[in-house]
Amino acid sequence: MSHKARKRWALVVLLIGLPVYIFVANEIFVRATLENNGRLAVGWELIVVVAIGVLWVLPLKWLFIGVGQADPDSRDD
């Protein structure tokens, strides 16, 4: 995939995909806490929140690597 295409896809993921993921993750977390009388144990709550915060980027890591760098294929004369 070209550098320009990766930049565009990264932008789409951050502007559309991430808010959708946040909404879905929040719904799952809220439903899990409702089953436990509104609160998980503090340790489990921390583990779940950290896992939800990190898991979204693992499958997309390849997309974000090098996006902030200059295009390696461009010619600087």
C-alpha positions as CSV (number, residue, x, y, z in Angstrom):
1,M,0.0,0.0,0.0
2,S,1.4,3.4,-0.9
3,H,2.3,5.9,1.8
4,K,-0.4,8.3,0.6
5,A,-3.1,5.6,0.8
6,R,-1.9,4.6,4.3
7,K,-2.2,8.2,5.5
8,R,-5.7,8.4,4.1
9,W,-6.8,5.1,5.7
10,A,-5.2,6.1,9.0
11,L,-7.3,9.3,8.9
12,V,-10.5,7.3,8.2
13,V,-9.7,4.9,11.0
14,L,-9.1,7.8,13.5
15,L,-12.1,9.9,12.5
16,I,-14.7,7.2,11.9
17,G,-13.5,3.9,13.2
18,L,-12.2,5.0,16.6
19,P,-15.4,6.8,17.6
20,V,-17.4,3.7,16.6
21,Y,-15.1,1.5,18.5
22,I,-15.3,3.7,21.6
23,F,-19.1,3.5,21.4
24,V,-19.2,-0.3,21.1
25,A,-16.6,-0.7,23.8
26,N,-18.5,1.6,26.1
27,E,-21.7,-0.4,25.6
28,I,-20.0,-3.7,26.3
29,F,-18.4,-2.2,29.5
30,V,-21.7,-0.7,30.7
31,R,-23.6,-4.0,30.1
32,A,-20.8,-5.9,32.0
33,T,-21.1,-3.5,35.0
34,L,-24.9,-3.6,35.0
35,E,-24.7,-7.4,35.5
36,N,-22.5,-6.8,38.5
37,N,-24.7,-4.3,40.3
38,G,-23.2,-1.3,38.6
39,R,-19.6,-1.8,39.4
40,L,-16.7,-4.3,38.7
41,A,-14.0,-4.8,41.3
42,V,-11.4,-2.0,40.9
43,G,-8.7,-4.3,39.7
44,W,-10.8,-5.9,37.0
45,E,-12.2,-2.5,36.0
46,L,-8.7,-1.2,35.5
47,I,-7.7,-4.3,33.5
48,V,-10.7,-4.1,31.3
49,V,-10.3,-0.3,30.6
50,V,-6.6,-0.7,29.7
51,A,-7.3,-3.7,27.5
52,I,-10.1,-1.9,25.7
53,G,-7.8,1.1,25.3
54,V,-5.0,-0.9,23.8
55,L,-6.8,-3.7,21.8
56,W,-8.1,-1.4,19.0
57,V,-4.6,-0.5,17.8
58,L,-3.1,-4.0,17.7
59,P,-4.7,-5.1,14.4
60,L,-4.0,-1.7,12.9
61,K,-0.4,-1.2,14.0
62,W,0.9,-1.8,10.5
63,L,-1.3,1.1,9.2
64,F,0.0,3.7,11.6
65,I,3.7,2.8,11.4
66,G,5.5,5.6,9.6
67,V,2.5,7.7,8.7
68,G,3.9,10.7,10.4
69,Q,7.1,10.5,8.5
70,A,7.9,11.9,5.1
71,D,7.0,9.8,2.1
72,P,9.9,7.5,1.4
73,D,9.0,7.1,-2.3
74,S,9.0,10.9,-3.0
75,R,11.9,12.4,-4.8
76,D,13.5,15.4,-3.1
77,D,15.5,17.2,-5.7
